[in-house]
Amino acid sequence: MTAMEKREIDLTVSCYGKVKDVKYDVVILPWGATEPHNLHLPYLTDCILPHDIAVDAAALALERSGVRCMVMPPVPFGAHNPGQRELPFCIHTRYATQQAILEDIVASLHAQGIRKLIIISGHGGNNFKGMIRDLAFVYPDFLILATDWFGIVPTKGYFEAAIDDHAGESETSAMMYYHPELVNLDEAGNGDSRPFAIASLNEKVAWAPRHWDKATVDSGVGNPGKASAEKGGRYLKPVIEKLATLFEEVGRHELY
């Protein structure tokens, strides 16, 4: 897709003259965070990846089926763990703040005649289920879906690292695929991490937030040393294909 053609589906490069007479089937909202990603990835990694993945999926959906999506600029405000907010320039946003942002976005789109929104999150600390349930009562004619791009396709078989949670091999590979100019593996830490002392928490019998200052050394979880653009591209291909199918199905059908 050329840069000019992307102006029809990517609001970060679009303009009013390009979109004012076009009917859009679905709006895509990338939602990330502003936080350290080990020592080698940008603070906005969780914004960059869902946005770029969404644009590629929207282009594929348009090419395959004619379903037209608009990808919004990514929201850079996510929720973080104790021990993260204290790190320089990590911006923790309360869920109440995120809900207010989402409510304002939905209200604006609803007033414009849009009725379908898909949130693509790039940050593990984001959780939109409760917000979407609440908004379903306020806007019963507005369909909102949410997904994490990194949870759509299992990473097994694509990457080598046994621990690969935050700024590790998979996320670094994805960034190297889209923006190799923003990644320098020579600067990366090893991503060493410390599990909970309570075994049941490690087994996910229950959940508690990890205290980032106690659980990590360089803010990463998982060694990115074997990351590559090739691995990133191979993994992202089925992710983009599945998202394009989702966009097509949502664009063509109602919920029931």
C-alpha positions as CSV (number, residue, x, y, z in Angstrom):
1,M,0.0,0.0,0.0
2,T,1.4,3.4,-1.0
3,A,1.7,6.3,1.5
4,M,-1.2,8.1,-0.3
5,E,-3.4,5.0,-0.1
6,K,-2.6,4.6,3.6
7,R,-4.2,8.0,4.2
8,E,-7.6,6.3,3.7
9,I,-7.0,3.9,6.7
10,D,-4.4,5.6,9.0
11,L,-5.5,8.7,10.8
12,T,-2.0,9.5,11.9
13,V,-1.2,10.5,8.2
14,S,-4.7,11.3,7.0
15,C,-6.6,14.5,6.5
16,Y,-10.2,15.7,6.4
17,G,-10.3,16.0,2.7
18,K,-9.4,12.4,2.3
19,V,-12.0,11.0,4.6
20,K,-15.0,13.3,4.7
21,D,-16.9,11.6,1.9
22,V,-15.8,8.0,2.7
23,K,-18.0,5.5,4.7
24,Y,-16.1,3.5,7.2
25,D,-17.3,0.1,8.5
26,V,-15.1,-0.2,11.6
27,V,-12.8,2.1,13.7
28,I,-9.7,0.5,15.1
29,L,-8.2,2.0,18.3
30,P,-4.6,1.0,19.2
31,W,-4.1,1.4,22.9
32,G,-0.6,1.2,24.5
33,A,1.3,2.7,27.3
34,T,4.3,4.9,28.1
35,E,6.9,2.8,29.9
36,P,10.5,1.5,29.8
37,H,11.1,-1.6,27.7
38,N,14.4,-3.0,28.8
39,L,17.3,-0.7,27.8
40,H,16.9,-1.0,24.0
41,L,13.3,-0.5,23.0
42,P,11.3,2.8,22.8
43,Y,9.1,3.9,25.6
44,L,6.2,3.9,23.1
45,T,6.7,0.3,21.9
46,D,3.3,-0.7,23.2
47,C,1.8,2.1,21.0
48,I,3.9,1.6,17.9
49,L,3.3,-2.1,17.5
50,P,-0.5,-2.3,17.8
51,H,-0.8,0.8,15.5
52,D,1.5,-0.6,12.7
53,I,-0.1,-4.1,13.0
54,A,-3.6,-2.6,12.8
55,V,-2.7,-0.6,9.7
56,D,-1.4,-3.7,7.9
57,A,-4.5,-5.7,8.9
58,A,-6.8,-2.9,7.8
59,A,-5.0,-2.7,4.4
60,L,-5.4,-6.5,4.0
61,A,-9.1,-6.4,5.0
62,L,-9.7,-3.6,2.4
63,E,-7.8,-5.5,-0.3
64,R,-9.5,-8.8,0.4
65,S,-13.1,-7.8,1.0
66,G,-13.6,-4.1,0.6
67,V,-14.3,-3.7,4.4
68,R,-12.9,-0.2,5.2
69,C,-11.4,0.5,8.6
70,M,-9.9,3.7,10.0
71,V,-7.0,3.1,12.4
72,M,-6.9,5.8,15.1
73,P,-3.7,7.3,16.6
74,P,-2.7,5.1,19.5
75,V,-3.7,6.0,23.1
76,P,-0.4,6.2,25.0
77,F,-1.8,5.8,28.6
78,G,-1.7,2.4,30.3
79,A,-1.9,1.0,33.8
80,H,1.4,-0.1,35.4
81,N,2.6,-2.2,38.4
82,P,4.1,-0.9,41.6
83,G,7.8,-0.2,41.0
84,Q,7.2,0.9,37.4
85,R,5.7,4.4,38.1
86,E,8.9,5.3,39.9
87,L,11.0,4.7,36.8
88,P,11.8,7.9,34.8
89,F,8.9,8.9,32.4
90,C,6.8,5.9,33.1
91,I,3.3,7.3,33.1
92,H,0.8,5.2,35.2
93,T,-2.8,5.9,34.3
94,R,-5.7,4.7,36.5
95,Y,-8.4,2.6,35.0
96,A,-10.8,5.3,35.8
97,T,-8.8,7.7,33.6
98,Q,-8.7,5.1,30.8
99,Q,-12.4,4.6,31.1
100,A,-13.0,8.4,30.8
101,I,-10.8,8.5,27.7
102,L,-12.7,5.6,26.1
103,E,-16.1,7.1,27.0
104,D,-15.1,10.3,25.3
105,I,-13.8,8.5,22.2
106,V,-17.0,6.4,21.9
107,A,-19.2,9.5,22.5
108,S,-17.4,11.3,19.7
109,L,-17.6,8.4,17.2
110,H,-21.2,7.7,18.1
111,A,-22.2,11.3,17.3
112,Q,-20.5,10.9,13.9
113,G,-22.5,7.8,13.0
114,I,-19.8,5.2,13.8
115,R,-21.2,2.0,15.5
116,K,-18.3,-0.4,15.6
117,L,-15.0,-0.1,17.4
118,I,-12.1,-2.6,17.9
119,I,-9.5,-1.9,20.6
120,I,-6.1,-3.5,19.9
121,S,-4.0,-3.3,23.0
122,G,-0.2,-3.5,23.0
123,H,0.2,-3.4,26.8
124,G,-0.4,-6.3,29.2
125,G,-1.6,-4.0,32.0
126,N,-4.6,-2.8,30.0
127,N,-8.0,-4.5,30.6
128,F,-11.1,-3.1,28.9
129,K,-13.7,-5.8,29.7
130,G,-15.4,-3.9,32.6
131,M,-15.4,-0.6,30.6
132,I,-16.9,-2.3,27.6
133,R,-19.7,-3.8,29.7
134,D,-20.5,-0.5,31.2
135,L,-20.6,1.2,27.8
136,A,-22.9,-1.5,26.4
137,F,-25.6,-0.1,28.6
138,V,-25.0,3.5,27.7
139,Y,-24.6,2.8,23.9
140,P,-26.6,-0.4,23.2
141,D,-26.2,0.2,19.4
142,F,-22.4,0.5,19.6
143,L,-20.3,-2.6,19.3
144,I,-17.0,-2.5,21.1
145,L,-14.4,-5.4,20.9
146,A,-11.0,-5.6,22.5
147,T,-8.0,-7.8,21.9
148,D,-4.3,-8.0,22.7
149,W,-2.2,-8.3,19.5
150,F,0.4,-10.4,21.3
151,G,-2.2,-12.9,22.5
152,I,-3.7,-13.8,19.2
153,V,-1.1,-16.3,18.0
154,P,0.9,-18.5,20.5
155,T,4.6,-17.7,20.3
156,K,5.7,-21.3,20.6
157,G,7.6,-22.4,17.4
158,Y,8.4,-18.8,16.5
159,F,10.8,-17.8,19.2
160,E,13.4,-19.5,21.3
161,A,13.4,-17.8,24.7
162,A,11.7,-19.8,27.5
163,I,10.8,-16.5,29.3
164,D,9.5,-13.9,26.9
165,D,7.2,-11.5,28.7
166,H,8.2,-7.9,28.3
167,A,10.7,-6.4,25.9
168,G,12.0,-9.9,25.3
169,E,12.6,-11.9,22.1
170,S,9.2,-11.6,20.5
171,E,8.5,-8.0,21.2
172,T,12.0,-7.0,20.2
173,S,11.6,-9.1,17.0
174,A,8.4,-7.3,16.1
175,M,10.0,-3.9,16.6
176,M,13.0,-4.9,14.5
177,Y,10.6,-5.9,11.7
178,Y,8.7,-2.6,11.7
179,H,11.4,-0.2,13.0
180,P,14.9,-1.6,13.0
181,E,16.2,2.0,13.2
182,L,14.7,2.2,16.8
183,V,16.3,-1.0,18.1
184,N,19.9,-1.6,19.1
185,L,20.4,-5.0,20.6
186,D,23.9,-4.0,21.8
187,E,22.2,-1.8,24.3
188,A,19.8,-4.5,25.7
189,G,20.0,-5.9,29.1
190,N,19.5,-9.7,29.7
191,G,15.9,-9.2,30.9
192,D,16.6,-11.2,34.0
193,S,13.6,-11.5,36.3
194,R,12.6,-12.9,39.7
195,P,9.4,-15.0,40.2
196,F,7.1,-14.7,43.2
197,A,8.1,-16.5,46.4
198,I,4.5,-17.8,46.5
199,A,4.4,-20.7,44.1
200,S,0.7,-20.5,43.6
201,L,1.1,-17.1,42.1
202,N,3.6,-18.4,39.6
203,E,1.2,-21.2,38.7
204,K,-1.5,-18.5,38.2
205,V,-3.8,-20.0,40.8
206,A,-4.3,-16.4,41.9
207,W,-3.0,-13.0,40.7
208,A,-1.2,-10.1,42.2
209,P,0.7,-7.3,40.5
210,R,4.4,-7.9,40.2
211,H,6.5,-5.2,41.9
212,W,8.7,-4.2,38.9
213,D,11.6,-3.0,41.0
214,K,11.8,-6.4,42.8
215,A,10.9,-8.6,39.8
216,T,13.2,-7.1,37.1
217,V,16.7,-5.8,36.7
218,D,16.5,-3.7,33.5
219,S,12.7,-3.4,33.3
220,G,12.6,-6.3,30.8
221,V,11.3,-9.8,31.4
222,G,13.0,-12.2,29.0
223,N,16.3,-12.1,27.1
224,P,16.0,-10.4,23.7
225,G,19.4,-11.5,22.5
226,K,18.1,-13.9,19.8
227,A,15.6,-11.5,18.4
228,S,15.5,-10.8,14.7
229,A,13.4,-9.0,12.1
230,E,13.0,-12.3,10.3
231,K,11.4,-13.9,13.3
232,G,9.2,-10.9,13.9
233,G,7.9,-10.9,10.3
234,R,7.2,-14.6,10.4
235,Y,5.3,-14.3,13.6
236,L,3.4,-11.1,12.7
237,K,2.1,-12.6,9.4
238,P,-0.6,-14.8,11.0
239,V,-1.4,-12.2,13.6
240,I,-2.1,-9.7,10.8
241,E,-4.1,-12.3,8.8
242,K,-6.3,-13.1,11.9
243,L,-6.9,-9.4,12.6
244,A,-7.8,-8.8,9.0
245,T,-10.4,-11.6,9.2
246,L,-11.8,-10.1,12.4
247,F,-12.1,-6.7,10.8
248,E,-13.9,-8.2,7.8
249,E,-16.3,-10.2,10.0
250,V,-17.1,-7.2,12.2
251,G,-17.5,-4.9,9.2
252,R,-19.9,-7.3,7.5
253,H,-22.0,-8.6,10.4
254,E,-23.8,-7.6,13.5
255,L,-23.1,-9.4,16.8
256,Y,-26.1,-11.8,16.5
